[in-house]
Amino acid sequence: MKLPKISKPSLPTPPTPVIRQKSTGKKTAQCEGLKADRFVVIMAGGRGERFWPVSREKTPKQLIRLLGERSFLQQAVDRVNTLVPIENILIITNAVQAIEVRRQLPELPNHNVVGEPVGRDTCAAVALGTALVGARSSKAVMAVLPADHVIPNEAKFCQVLTDAFEVATHQPVIVTIGIQPSSPETGYGYIQTANVLPTPKGLKALKTLFFRAERFVEKPNLETAEGYLASGNYRWNAGMFVWSLATISEALAEYQPELGEACQRWAIAARHSSNKLTLILQKEYPEIRKISVDFALMEKAKNVVVADGSFDWDDLGAWPALARHVTQDSQGNAAVADFIHIDASGNIIFDGRTQGRTPVALVGVKDCIIVLTDDVMMVAAKSEAQKIKDLVKKLAADPKRSGLV
């Protein structure tokens, strides 16, 4: 791949960390021989709005079970725990959710779960993840992944991620995984790809195609999205990245210098103790400018390549998306519940009650979302699903109902 050379930043060799991480001893045969300098940082700090009332502030989408017996965060860890050592999986969440994250992931060392004092968008989370990784290895290559996506074919995903690790190890590039679009979605950002890049020297032929990234574009209107789909040169921006510690440190220093300097301070603090890191984050984090990693780095960097994500993927952004993953009856009702109806069609029914479950019976109801929990029932028109966020804000402002948020 002929890309601009990036000088590696001067990174101090980390001393032996004070934090002693215990191995779970649960490595499978697939895990043997994993590369100690590969890390996965999972961003799990989202709020529980679009999947209310099942998701709440303390248990947002990534911490609930909608599909299967494992939460989305648990599934995200399951997908990568055969690619990197379990002690090299780090979770960036927020202070409110950190206790539940640790409860759901007892196999991770406690210090691998770090709560942001306040939310400052994805670039701050990337910098924090970089600091945590840099405190452990100056030669690290790291993947940054969301916690709340649906990826049915894990084998294909793991192949793409493995190939991305290889490319990021051998080249000073920022790798982003772009998903092959299957429909003209207007709710996703897109990446325009250019020419296919050759396999880096020293590597055997990879199973994944890599492209030069031409540009990042925001959520388009329907006509534009249809043009993107027809061209074949665009990929959905899934917010998945792979880079070496040297490469991401250089990018932060060049495009977000204040955050890059903070990242170095946090890495030094993390090498000493988790308490010292907590104190410095509490002091500095509220002053960080809110900005996404796309605006802060990806749209500026000249060394971005796109790994072709040829696996099924869904970010499950709101209740209507659940219908894509639940078997529907002949009238188009998607139910995760004891459901019976007369002339009801196009509905989504989810029973999240843990006790006292009773059948859900509908008559003539069309295109609605019906969700039940132990303390509330919500009924919404599917076409108005995005307004659930407004409902959550209204509840939060009501002293009598704020406990439902």
C-alpha positions in Angstrom: 0.0 0.0 0.0 1.6 3.3 -1.1 0.5 5.8 1.5 2.1 8.8 3.1 4.7 7.9 5.7 3.9 8.9 9.2 6.6 9.5 11.7 6.1 7.5 14.9 5.8 9.7 18.0 8.3 9.3 20.7 6.7 7.0 23.2 8.3 6.2 26.5 8.8 2.5 27.3 6.2 1.8 30.0 7.5 0.5 33.3 6.0 -2.6 34.9 2.5 -1.5 35.7 1.4 -1.4 39.4 -1.9 -2.8 38.4 -1.7 -6.6 38.5 -4.1 -8.2 36.2 -5.3 -11.7 36.8 -5.8 -14.1 34.0 -9.2 -15.9 34.0 -7.6 -19.1 32.9 -10.5 -19.6 30.4 -8.6 -19.5 27.1 -9.8 -21.9 24.5 -7.6 -23.7 22.1 -8.3 -21.0 19.6 -6.7 -18.5 22.0 -3.4 -20.2 22.3 -0.6 -18.1 20.8 -2.6 -14.8 20.7 -0.4 -11.8 20.2 0.2 -10.0 23.5 0.4 -6.6 21.9 -3.0 -6.7 20.3 -5.9 -5.0 22.2 -9.6 -4.4 21.7 -11.2 -1.3 23.2 -15.0 -1.4 23.4 -16.9 1.8 23.7 -20.0 1.2 25.9 -21.1 4.6 27.2 -24.4 5.2 25.4 -27.5 6.4 27.0 -30.7 4.4 27.4 -33.2 6.4 25.3 -34.2 4.8 22.0 -35.0 1.5 23.5 -36.8 2.8 26.5 -38.5 1.5 28.6 -36.3 -1.7 28.5 -33.2 0.4 28.4 -32.6 3.0 31.1 -29.8 5.3 32.1 -28.1 2.7 34.2 -28.8 -0.1 31.8 -28.7 1.3 28.2 -29.0 -0.7 25.0 -25.6 -2.3 25.2 -26.4 -3.7 28.7 -29.8 -5.2 27.9 -30.9 -8.5 26.3 -33.1 -8.0 23.3 -31.8 -10.8 21.1 -30.6 -14.0 22.9 -29.5 -14.6 26.4 -26.5 -12.3 26.4 -26.5 -8.5 26.4 -25.1 -6.7 23.4 -21.9 -5.8 25.3 -21.4 -9.4 26.4 -21.9 -10.5 22.7 -19.3 -7.8 21.7 -16.8 -9.3 24.1 -17.7 -12.9 23.0 -16.9 -12.0 19.4 -13.3 -10.9 20.1 -12.1 -13.0 23.0 -10.6 -15.6 20.6 -8.6 -12.8 18.8 -6.9 -11.1 21.7 -6.0 -12.2 25.3 -9.0 -11.6 27.6 -6.9 -9.2 29.7 -6.4 -7.1 26.6 -10.1 -6.3 26.2 -10.8 -2.8 27.7 -14.3 -1.3 28.2 -14.8 2.5 28.1 -18.2 3.2 29.7 -19.5 5.9 32.1 -19.3 6.2 35.8 -23.1 5.4 36.2 -22.8 2.1 34.2 -19.4 0.9 35.3 -20.8 -1.3 38.1 -23.2 -3.1 35.8 -20.5 -3.5 33.2 -18.3 -5.2 35.7 -21.1 -7.4 36.9 -21.8 -8.6 33.3 -18.2 -9.2 32.5 -16.6 -10.9 35.6 -14.0 -12.5 33.4 -12.3 -9.1 32.8 -10.0 -7.6 35.3 -11.7 -4.8 37.2 -9.2 -2.2 36.0 -10.1 -3.0 32.4 -13.5 -1.2 32.9 -13.1 2.5 33.0 -15.9 5.0 33.5 -15.8 8.4 32.0 -16.8 11.1 34.6 -19.0 12.8 31.9 -19.7 12.1 28.3 -17.5 13.9 25.8 -18.3 12.0 22.5 -16.2 9.4 20.8 -12.9 11.2 20.2 -12.4 11.6 24.0 -13.2 7.9 24.4 -10.7 7.0 21.8 -8.0 9.1 23.5 -8.8 7.4 26.8 -8.7 4.0 25.3 -5.4 4.9 23.7 -4.0 6.0 27.1 -5.1 2.7 28.7 -3.5 0.7 25.9 -0.3 2.8 25.9 0.1 2.2 29.6 0.3 -1.5 28.9 2.4 -1.7 25.7 4.3 0.8 23.6 4.1 -1.6 20.6 0.4 -2.1 20.7 -2.1 -2.4 17.8 -5.7 -1.8 18.9 -9.2 -2.1 17.6 -11.9 0.3 18.7 -15.4 -1.2 18.5 -18.9 -0.2 19.5 -20.7 -2.3 22.2 -24.2 -2.4 20.8 -24.1 -3.8 17.2 -25.7 -6.9 15.8 -23.3 -9.1 13.8 -24.8 -12.5 13.1 -21.9 -14.0 11.2 -19.1 -13.8 13.7 -16.6 -15.8 11.7 -16.6 -13.3 8.8 -16.3 -10.4 11.2 -13.4 -12.0 12.9 -11.6 -12.6 9.6 -12.0 -8.9 8.6 -10.8 -7.8 12.0 -7.8 -10.2 11.9 -6.8 -8.9 8.5 -7.2 -5.3 9.7 -4.9 -6.0 12.6 -2.3 -7.3 10.2 -2.5 -4.3 8.0 -2.3 -1.8 10.9 0.7 -3.8 12.3 2.6 -3.5 9.0 1.6 0.0 7.9 1.2 3.4 9.6 -2.5 3.6 8.6 -5.9 4.1 10.2 -8.1 1.2 9.2 -11.9 1.7 9.4 -14.2 -1.2 8.7 -16.8 -0.1 6.1 -20.0 -2.3 5.7 -21.2 -3.2 2.3 -24.6 -1.5 2.1 -27.6 -3.7 1.3 -30.2 -0.9 1.1 -30.2 2.9 0.7 -30.2 3.7 4.4 -30.5 7.4 5.3 -29.7 6.9 9.0 -26.0 5.9 8.5 -23.0 7.9 7.5 -21.1 6.6 4.4 -17.5 6.3 3.3 -16.6 6.7 -0.3 -13.9 4.3 -1.3 -11.3 4.6 -4.1 -8.8 2.1 -5.5 -8.2 -1.3 -4.1 -4.8 -1.4 -2.3 -2.2 -4.2 -2.7 -1.2 -6.4 0.2 1.5 -4.8 2.3 5.0 -6.3 1.9 5.8 -9.1 4.3 2.2 -10.3 4.5 0.6 -13.2 2.7 -2.5 -12.6 0.6 -5.4 -11.4 2.8 -8.9 -12.5 2.5 -10.3 -9.0 3.0 -10.1 -6.2 0.4 -8.7 -2.9 1.5 -9.5 0.4 -0.3 -8.1 3.9 0.0 -10.7 6.1 1.7 -11.8 9.0 -0.5 -14.1 10.9 1.8 -16.6 10.5 4.7 -20.1 11.8 4.1 -22.9 12.4 6.6 -26.3 10.8 6.6 -27.7 11.4 3.1 -31.3 11.9 1.8 -33.0 8.9 0.1 -32.1 9.9 -3.4 -28.4 10.4 -2.6 -28.3 7.1 -0.6 -29.8 5.3 -3.6 -27.0 6.7 -5.8 -24.4 5.6 -3.2 -25.8 2.1 -3.3 -25.9 1.9 -7.1 -22.3 3.1 -7.5 -20.8 0.3 -5.4 -18.1 2.7 -4.2 -19.6 3.5 -0.8 -19.7 1.7 2.5 -21.7 2.3 5.7 -19.6 3.9 8.4 -19.9 1.5 11.3 -17.5 3.3 13.7 -15.0 0.4 13.9 -11.3 1.3 13.8 -7.9 -0.5 13.9 -4.6 1.3 14.3 -1.3 1.0 16.0 -0.6 3.0 19.2 2.1 5.0 17.3 -0.4 5.9 14.5 -3.3 7.0 16.6 -0.9 8.9 18.9 0.5 10.8 15.9 -3.0 11.5 14.6 -4.1 12.9 18.0 -1.0 15.0 18.2 -1.5 16.5 14.7 -5.3 17.0 14.6 -6.3 17.3 18.2 -3.1 18.4 20.0 -4.7 19.3 23.4 -6.4 15.9 23.5 -3.2 14.2 22.4 -1.3 15.8 25.3 -4.1 14.8 27.7 -3.8 11.2 26.4 -0.1 11.1 27.3 -0.9 12.4 30.8 -3.6 9.8 31.3 -1.3 7.0 30.1 1.3 8.0 32.7 -1.4 8.1 35.4 -2.7 4.7 34.4 0.8 3.2 34.7 0.8 4.2 38.4 -2.6 3.2 39.6 -6.3 3.2 38.7 -7.0 5.7 41.5 -4.5 8.2 40.0 -6.2 7.9 36.6 -9.6 8.4 38.1 -8.5 11.6 39.9 -7.0 13.1 36.8 -10.0 12.2 34.6 -12.4 13.8 37.1 -10.3 17.0 36.9 -9.7 17.1 33.2 -12.5 15.3 31.4 -15.3 17.9 32.0 -13.1 20.5 30.1 -12.7 18.4 27.0 -14.4 19.7 23.9 -17.2 17.4 22.7 -16.3 16.1 19.2 -16.8 12.8 17.4 -13.8 10.8 16.2 -15.1 11.2 12.6 -15.0 15.0 12.7 -11.9 15.1 14.8 -9.7 12.6 13.0 -11.2 10.5 10.2 -12.2 13.4 8.0 -8.8 15.0 8.4 -6.4 12.2 8.2 -4.7 11.3 4.8 -3.8 7.7 5.8 -7.2 6.1 6.1 -7.9 2.8 4.5 -11.3 1.0 4.4 -11.5 -2.7 5.2 -14.4 -4.3 3.2 -16.9 -5.4 5.8 -18.6 -8.2 3.9 -20.6 -9.5 6.9 -24.2 -8.8 8.0 -24.3 -5.9 10.4 -27.0 -3.8 12.1 -26.6 -1.0 14.7 -30.2 -1.6 15.8 -30.8 2.1 16.3 -34.4 2.0 17.4 -37.3 -0.3 18.2 -38.5 -0.7 14.5 -35.1 -2.3 13.7 -36.0 -5.2 16.0 -38.3 -6.5 13.3 -35.3 -7.3 11.1 -34.1 -9.9 13.6 -37.3 -11.5 14.9 -39.5 -13.9 12.9 -42.7 -12.2 11.8 -46.1 -13.8 11.5 -48.2 -13.7 8.3 -49.4 -10.2 9.2 -45.9 -8.8 9.8 -46.1 -8.7 13.6 -42.7 -9.3 15.2 -43.2 -10.5 18.8 -40.9 -11.4 21.6 -43.9 -12.1 23.9 -46.9 -14.4 24.4 -48.9 -12.7 21.7 -52.3 -13.2 20.3 -54.3 -10.9 18.0 -57.2 -10.3 15.7 -56.6 -8.3 12.5 -53.4 -6.7 14.0 -50.5 -6.1 11.6 -47.1 -4.6 11.3 -46.5 -4.4 15.1 -43.5 -4.9 17.3 -44.3 -6.4 20.6 -41.6 -6.9 23.3 -42.4 -8.3 26.8 -39.5 -7.4 29.1 -41.3 -8.3 32.3 -39.4 -10.5 34.7 -42.4 -11.5 36.7 -46.2 -11.9 36.3 -46.1 -12.2 32.5 -49.5 -12.4 30.9 -50.5 -12.7 27.2 -50.5 -9.6 25.1 -53.7 -9.4 23.1 -54.3 -6.9 20.2 -57.4 -6.2 18.1 -57.1 -4.2 14.9 -53.9 -2.5 16.0 -51.5 -1.6 13.2 -47.9 -0.4 12.9 -47.3 0.1 16.6 -44.6 -0.6 19.1 -45.8 -2.2 22.3 -43.2 -2.7 25.1 -43.9 -3.9 28.6 -41.6 -3.9 31.6 -42.2 -4.5 35.3 -43.0 -0.8 35.9 -44.3 0.7 32.7 -46.0 0.0 29.4 -45.2 2.0 26.2 -47.3 2.2 23.1 -46.0 4.2 20.1 -46.6 4.5 16.4 -43.7 2.9 14.5 -43.5 6.1 12.4 -42.9 8.1 15.5 -40.2 5.9 17.1 -37.6 8.7 17.1 -39.8 10.7 19.5 -39.2 8.2 22.3 -36.1 10.2 23.1 -38.4 13.2 23.7 -40.6 11.1 25.9 -37.6 10.1 28.0 -36.6 13.8 28.4 -40.2 14.6 29.5 -40.2 11.8 32.1 -36.8 13.0 33.4 -38.2 16.5 34.0 -41.2 15.2 35.9 -40.3 14.6 39.6 -43.1 11.9 39.9 -41.8 9.9 36.9 -38.1 10.6 36.8 -37.4 7.2 38.3 -38.6 5.6 35.1 -35.6 7.0 33.2 
